[in-house]
C-alpha cells in the first residue's frame, strides 16, 4: 500500500506475476508430463500431433518464464524464487523418471527409429525446461541437478554391458546397440557439462541480466 492508502501498482503487478507464473508453468509441466506418458504408453504416435502439443505446452511455458523473470528481476518478488526452485525439482524428478522409462524400453528393444526420436525429443524438452528455470534465478547452481541424471546414465552403461556382453542375443538384436549408445552419450554428455559448470550459459544469463535489470529502469512500473 502507498502512504495515501492506495494500492501500489508495483505490488499488484508482483502479485499478478506470481499467480500467472504459478499457473502457466504448472500448466506447461502438467501438459509435458501428459505428452510424455502418452508417448511411453504408445498412446501417442502421430508426430504431427505431438509436435503441435509440444508447441502449445512451450507457449504456456514461455509465458510463465517471461512473467517469472519479470516478477523476480524487475519487481523483486520474494516468493517466486522459491516456487521456481520447487518447480525445478519437480522437473528434475520427471526427467529422471523419463530417463529410467526410456532405458527400460531400450533394454526390452521394443522400439523403432520414430519412437526413439520421440524419446530423445521428450528428454531434450525436459532438459530445456530445467535449464530455462535455472536461468531465471540469479546464482542458481545446476551441479546438484546433474548428479542424479549422471548416476542413472552410469547405470545405463552397466545395463548396456550386461545386455550385449553377458546375455545371449539373436543376431538381429545387436543392431539395437546404436539406440543405447546414442541415448547414453546424450545423457552422459549433458549431465557432465552440467556438472563441470563450464559457463556455457553465461552468454544467455548476461543477456537476461542486461535486459531485466531493475537498476536501468526498463519495464519498472511506478510505485
C-alpha positions, -999 to 999 in steps of 0.1 A, spaced: 0 0 0 11 36 -6 13 62 21 -20 76 9 -38 43 14 -40 35 -23 -28 1 -35 7 1 -50 9 -7 -88 42 -25 -83 27 -46 -55 -3 -55 -76 19 -64 -106 41 -85 -83 10 -105 -71 -2 -109 -106 32 -121 -118 32 -147 -90 -3 -160 -100 4 -161 -137 38 -177 -133 24 -203 -109 -5 -212 -133 14 -210 -166 44 -230 -155 23 -255 -137 1 -260 -167 30 -265 -190 46 -290 -167 13 -310 -165 10 -308 -203 45 -320 -208 40 -349 -184 8 -359 -202 26 -359 -236 55 -380 -222 30 -405 -207 12 -407 -240 45 -414 -259 57 -440 -234 23 -458 -232 22 -459 -270 -10 -438 -269 7 -411 -290 25 -420 -322 14 -392 -346 45 -370 -348 25 -341 -363 0 -342 -334 28 -345 -308 47 -315 -324 15 -294 -321 11 -303 -285 47 -295 -277 43 -261 -293 12 -254 -271 30 -266 -240 60 -245 -250 38 -214 -254 24 -218 -218 60 -224 -205 73 -193 -223 46 -171 -209 53 -184 -174 90 -180 -179 89 -144 -190 64 -134 -163 86 -151 -137 117 -133 -149 99 -100 -148 85 -107 -113 118 -117 -99 143 -94 -116 122 -62 -120 95 -64 -93 117 -81 -67 91 -108 -59 105 -127 -29 81 -157 -32 87 -166 -69 123 -178 -65 111 -205 -40 84 -215 -64 108 -217 -93 132 -238 -73 104 -261 -64 93 -264 -100 129 -271 -110 130 -300 -85 97 -314 -99 111 -312 -135 143 -330 -124 122 -358 -109 102 -360 -141 134 -361 -162 149 -389 -141 117 -409 -143 116 -404 -181 152 -414 -184 146 -446 -165 115 -454 -185 134 -448 -218 163 -470 -206 138 -498 -198 123 -496 -233 157 -496 -249 166 -527 -228 135 -545 -240 143 -535 -276 107 -527 -283 110 -495 -304 117 -482 -338 135 -451 -351 104 -429 -349 98 -439 -314 134 -434 -304 133 -399 -320 104 -391 -298 122 -404 -267 151 -380 -275 127 -351 -282 109 -356 -249 141 -359 -228 156 -329 -246 125 -308 -239 127 -317 -202 163 -305 -201 154 -272 -219 127 -266 -194 151 -273 -165 178 -250 -178 152 -223 -185 142 -222 -149 178 -222 -139 184 -190 -159 156 -172 -141 172 -172 -107 205 -154 -102 234 -175 -89 213 -207 -92 236 -239 -93 229 -267 -118 256 -290 -104 233 -308 -78 207 -313 -106 233 -331 -128 242 -358 -102 210 -380 -105 210 -377 -143 246 -388 -144 241 -416 -119 212 -430 -140 234 -427 -171 261 -447 -155 236 -474 -145 225 -474 -182 261 -481 -191 261 -511 -168 229 -524 -184 245 -520 -219 275 -541 -209 254 -568 -193 229 -568 -221 253 -570 -251 281 -590 -235 267 -614 -209 232 -621 -222 225 -644 -251 210 -625 -280 200 -632 -315 220 -617 -344 192 -592 -352 191 -579 -317 227 -565 -317 217 -537 -340 198 -520 -311 232 -511 -296 231 -479 -316 200 -467 -297 215 -475 -263 248 -458 -273 232 -426 -286 210 -422 -256 238 -430 -232 262 -405 -249 234 -378 -250 226 -381 -213 262 -386 -202 275 -356 -221 247 -333 -210 250 -343 -173 288 -340 -174 285 -305 -189 261 -295 -161 285 -310 -135 316 -293 -149 299 -259 -148 319 -245 -177 299 -213 -180 283 -223 -213 251 -204 -203 269 -172 -192 261 -155 -225 223 -162 -220 225 -151 -184 244 -119 -192 218 -110 -219 190 -116 -194 207 -95 -168 212 -67 -193 175 -66 -203 158 -75 -170 177 -53 -146 158 -31 -121 187 -6 -119 184 5 -155 147 14 -150 134 -6 -180 99 -20 -175 99 -7 -140 63 4 -130 56 33 -107 50 27 -71 
